[in-house]
Amino acid sequence: MSSIPVKKDAGEIGKANKRKYILEKVSGRVFLFCALLSVVSLLLIIGFVFYKGSHPFIAEGYSFIDFLLGSDWVPSEDKFGILPMIVASIYATIGALIIGVPIGLFTAIFLAEIAPRSVAKIISPAVQLLAGIPSVLYGVFGLAIIVPFLQNNLGLIKGQSLIAVIIVLAIMMLPTVVTVAETAIRAVPKAYREGSLALGVSPIGTIFKVVVPAAKSGIMTAIVLGMGRAIGETMAVILVAGNSLVIPTSLTDSIRPLTTNIALEMGYAFGTHQEMLFATGIVLFSFILILNFVLARISSKGGN
């Protein structure tokens, strides 16, 4: 009599294990599908942009060197040179990094290592809230506040300039740099700090000689992500850049970065003009890849 329930229990256990096995297999396939979907989407976007952007140089005989080094962008006259836009993008990105990275890093250090919890609970949400503000509102703020301020105090005819773009981009990249860098600094084990303090190093010395180097990988990630936002930003830049197709020679010159050029003209472009805008996207994409590679190399060398 007692053997029958035992067999029944064993059968139920077997069925339960089988259901768990099937559930595990299905879950694994779902996760794999999601991962592949992300990769396939990336490949499709890259493939489409490169296909459209490379067509003028492969099928129509345009010179890619003249495209990169040319200084005239006049689609109606079949002139496509993006050197002023490349230089403007580089200057704007470097300027935003010079201003935004130190401020963001020092803010992250303050929040993670120095600020009392009551203060950090106020500042951290405020910084994170900046990331939720639409980029066009940053541009409106820059156009209404920063541009007139520069125009009045620097004696400019038009306040829309490279320095205005740099300031706006530096503000926009702060949430990314602060949030990621703060997380990396907080992830450093307490034993590092305790060991440094036990050796007689001051708290500030511990932060800059022990904690920050230990969190270097996360900090570099923060810089890369912030740089990506600075390079790829469009709407805010359109409002404060000035839209001049000249190579900037000073911070007060108006500019047209690569992203602005694509956004302004893609709506009405067609034919070769449209394909050259896709080629501009290829240059922008390559630019981001090169900068990421350089920062990754710097980070890996520093860790050896």
N, C-alpha and C positions, 0 to 999 in steps of 0.2 A: 504493500500500500504506500509506503513512504518513497519508493523509487520513482513513482509517476510524477509527483511534484518536482522532484530534482531534475528529471528530464525536461519538464516544462520550463523550469527556470533556466536551464542551460540553453534551451531553444530561444527563449526571450533575450537572454544575454547575447546570443549569436546574432539575432536580428538587430538588436540595439547597436552592436559593434559594426554591423554591415551598414546601418543607416549613418553612423558616424563616419565610416570610411567614404561613403558616397558623398556626404556633406563636405568632407575635407577635400575630395577630388573636385567637386563642383566649385567650392570656394577658391581653390587654387587656380582653376581655369578662369574664373571671373577676374581674379587679381591679374593673371597673365594677360587677359584680354584688355584690361584697363591700361596696363603698362605698354602693351603693343600699340594700343590706340594712340597713346601720347607720342610714341616714337614715329608711328606712321603719319600722324598729323604734322609733326615736325618735318619729316622727309618730304611730304607733299608740298608744304609751304616753300621749303628751300628749293625743291625741284622746279616748282612753278615760277618762282622769282628768277632763278638762274636761267631757266628756259627762255622766258620773256626778255630778260635783261641781256642775254648773250646773243640774241638773234641779230641785232644790228651789226655786230662785229664779225659774226660768222657768215651771215647771208648777204649783208649789204655792203660790206667792205669798209666800215668805219674803223678808224684807228683807236684802239683802247688807250694808247699813250696820249693821243691828242685829247681824248675824253677826260683823262685824269689831270693832265697838265694844262689844258686849255683854260683861258680866263674869260671867255665869252660864252654866255648862255642866251642865245637868241633863236628859239625854235623856228620862227617864221623865216629865218635866213639859213636854216639847216646848220646852225652852230651850237654845239653841245660841249661846253667845257665847264667842269665842276671844281676846278682848283680853288676858287674863292670860297666855295661852300665847304670844301674839305678843311681848309685853313680855319674858317670860322668855327666849324664843329670842334676841331682840335683845341683851339683857344678857349672856347666856351667850356669844354669839358675839363681841361686842365685848370682853368680858373675856378670852376665850381668845386673841384677836388681840393684845391689849395685852401679855399675858405671852408668848405663843408666838412671835410674829413677831420681837421683838428677840433673844430667845434663839436662835431658829433662824437668823436672819441673821448674828449674831455667830459662831455655830458654823460656818456656811458660809464666812464670811470667814477664820476661823482655819484651817479645813481646806484652803481653796484658796490662801491667800496666806501664811500664817505658819507653820503646823505643819510640822515635818520629815516626810519621806515615811514614815519608820518609825512615827511617831505617827499620821499620817493613815491609814495602812493598818490601824490598829487601831480608830480612832474611826469612820471611815466605814462599815465593815461593821456595827459595833455600832449606829449610828444607823439604817442601812437595815434591820437586823433588827427594829427597833421596828415597822416597817410591816407585818411579817409576823405580828405577835401578834394573835390574834382580839380584836375589840373587847370581847367579853364579859369577857375576862380583864382588860382595863383597868378595867372596871366592878367586877370582883371585887377588884382591887387597891385601887381607890378606896374600896370598901365596907369592906375589911378594914384598910386603913392610913390613908387620908386622912380618912375620916369619923370614926373614933375619935379621931384626932389633933386634929381641929377641935373635936370635942365636949368633949374633956378640957381643951384649952388655951384655948378661947373661952368655956367655961362654957355650952354649948348643951344644950338638952334633947334635941335630935336633931341629929346632925352632918350628915345629908343636907340639903344646902343649895345655894344658888346658887354660893357660893365653891368648894364641892366639885366642882360641875359644871365650873366655869371651869378649875380645876386639871387635872382629868382630860382635858378637851378640849384644853388647851394642850399636855399631854404627847402626846396622840394626833396632833396636827397637826405636831409637830416633824419626824418623818421626811420628810414631804412638803416642808415649807418648806426644810429643810436640803439635801435631795438636789437639788431643782430649782434653788435659789439657788446652790448650789455649782457645778452644771453651767454656769449662766449666767455666773458669775464667772470660771471657768476658760476660757470661750469668748472672753473679752476679749483682743484681740491684745496680744502682748508689747510691741509698739511703743508702745502707750499708756503702759505702765508705764515703759519706758525713756526716753521723751520727758519724762515728768513728773520722773523722777529726775534727768535731765540738766539740767533747769531749776532744780534745787536743792530740790525739794519732798521732804519726808521720806517714808519708806516708809508710815507710817500716813496721812499726808496724801494720798499717792498713792492709797491704797486707798479713802479716803472721798471724795476730790474728783475722782478720775478713774475708777477701776475700778468702784466701785459705781454711779455715774451711767451709765457705759457699759453695765452689765449690768441696768439698770433694768427693761427689758421682761421679762427672765426672772425677776427678783425679784418683779415684780408678778404674774406667772403663778404663782409659788410661793405668794404670799399668797392669790390667788384659789382655788387648789387646796386650800390649808390651810383657808381659810374654808369651802369647800364641804364638807370633811369635818366641820368643827365644827358646821355647820348641820344636816347630814344624819345625824349620829350618833344612834343610838337605844338600843342595848342597854346601853352603858356609862352613858348618861345615866339610864336607868330605875333603875339600881341606886343612884345617888348623888343623885338630884334631890329625892326626898322626896314627889313627886306631890301637891302642894297647889295647888288651883285658886284662887290669889290673886295679885294683882299684887304682885310683889316690891318692897319698899321698902328692903331692906338686903341685904348679901351673905350674911347668915345665914338668910334666909328660904328655905323649901323651895319648889320650883317644879315646874311641868309644862310642858315645851316642846312645840312643835307635833308633832315626831316621836314623842315619848313618848305623846301623846294618841292618835295614830293606831295605834301598836303595841299599846297597852293595850286598846283597845276594838274594833278591827276584827274580832277573832276571833269575837265574839258579836253584833256589831251587825247590824241588818237594816233595810230600809225607809229612812225619812228619816234615821234615825240613821247608817246606813252612808253615805248620800249626803252627809251633812254632814262625815263624816270624809274623803271624797274632796274636798269643798270645802276642808277644811283642807289637803289636799295641794296644791290649786291655789294657796292663799295661800303655802305653803312654796315652791313652784316659782317663783311670781312674786317672792317675796322674794329668792331666789338670783339670778334674772335681773336684778333692779334693782341688787343689790350688785355683780354682775359688770359691769354697764353703768357704774356710777359709778367703779369702779376702772379700767376701760378708758379712760374719759374723763380721769381723773387722769393715767394713764400717757401718753396721747396729748398732753395739754397740756404735760406735763413734757418731752416729746421735741421740742417745737417750739422 
